[in-house]
Amino acid sequence: MTKIIDFCFFLLKAAIALLLLTMVILVFGNVVLRYAFNTGITFSEELSRMCFVWLTFLGAVVAMREHAHLGMDALLARLPPAGARLAALTGQALVLWATWLMISGSWTQTLINWHVSAPATGISMGLFYGAGLAFGIPAALIVLWDMFAILTGRLDVQSGGLVQESEDEAGHVAHATPELSNPAMKH
């Protein structure tokens, strides 16, 4: 099951990369066409905006799974284990509630705007608002899994397993190589 989930997130990261590539091509191509040929791609701005929204929401799902979002866990480290677990579960319950609001609002907006076409591309605006669903549903599942992991002791909340303290820490962990992180492997 873990391999299937890892593969799904690999596909998600590939989709994010394709969305970013599409945005770069559309925006750069439009700039070149405007300055060099006094013309442009009419749907460039609209399509790149849709790509940006989807990229942002899909990236948030990946960040949630990797616990790469920034947070403050100083209070959790100072609480006794039972208190830290209760505080983390309370926080996760609030995140789950906010995620439910996102799912509910996105679902409503998707249904309302499903038959509304974007002016330049003609793409359904329901697809635009559906990005909130693409974030909300996996995010809710991730939060529920984290709550289960906290309850069963699989996730130690006092060691900082839920958040990153700083962007430097997140970047260091993501870019660490075995040679740099293990002094015994240095030459």
Secondary structure as the mmCIF struct_conf table of DSSP 4:
data_model
#
loop_
_struct_conf.conf_type_id
_struct_conf.id
_struct_conf.beg_label_comp_id
_struct_conf.beg_label_asym_id
_struct_conf.beg_label_seq_id
_struct_conf.end_label_comp_id
_struct_conf.end_label_asym_id
_struct_conf.end_label_seq_id
HELX_RH_AL_P HELX_RH_AL_P1 THR A 2 PHE A 37
BEND BEND1 ASN A 38 ASN A 38
TURN_TY1_P TURN_TY1_P1 THR A 42 PHE A 43
HELX_RH_AL_P HELX_RH_AL_P2 SER A 44 ARG A 65
TURN_TY1_P TURN_TY1_P2 GLU A 66 HIS A 67
BEND BEND2 HIS A 69 HIS A 69
STRN STRN1 LEU A 70 LEU A 70
HELX_RH_AL_P HELX_RH_AL_P3 ALA A 74 ARG A 78
BEND BEND3 LEU A 79 LEU A 79
HELX_RH_AL_P HELX_RH_AL_P4 PRO A 81 ASN A 113
TURN_TY1_P TURN_TY1_P3 TRP A 114 HIS A 115
HELX_LH_PP_P HELX_LH_PP_P1 VAL A 116 VAL A 116
STRN STRN2 SER A 117 SER A 117
HELX_LH_PP_P HELX_LH_PP_P2 ALA A 118 ALA A 118
TURN_TY1_P TURN_TY1_P4 PRO A 119 THR A 121
STRN STRN3 SER A 124 SER A 124
HELX_RH_AL_P HELX_RH_AL_P5 MET A 125 TYR A 129
TURN_TY1_P TURN_TY1_P5 GLY A 130 GLY A 130
HELX_RH_AL_P HELX_RH_AL_P6 ALA A 131 THR A 152
TURN_TY1_P TURN_TY1_P6 GLY A 153 GLY A 153
BEND BEND4 ARG A 154 LEU A 155
HELX_RH_3T_P HELX_RH_3T_P1 VAL A 157 SER A 159
TURN_TY1_P TURN_TY1_P7 GLY A 160 GLY A 160
BEND BEND5 LEU A 162 LEU A 162
STRN STRN4 GLN A 164 GLN A 164
BEND BEND6 GLU A 165 GLU A 165
HELX_RH_AL_P HELX_RH_AL_P7 GLU A 167 HIS A 175
HELX_RH_AL_P HELX_RH_AL_P8 PRO A 178 SER A 181
HELX_RH_3T_P HELX_RH_3T_P2 PRO A 183 MET A 185
#
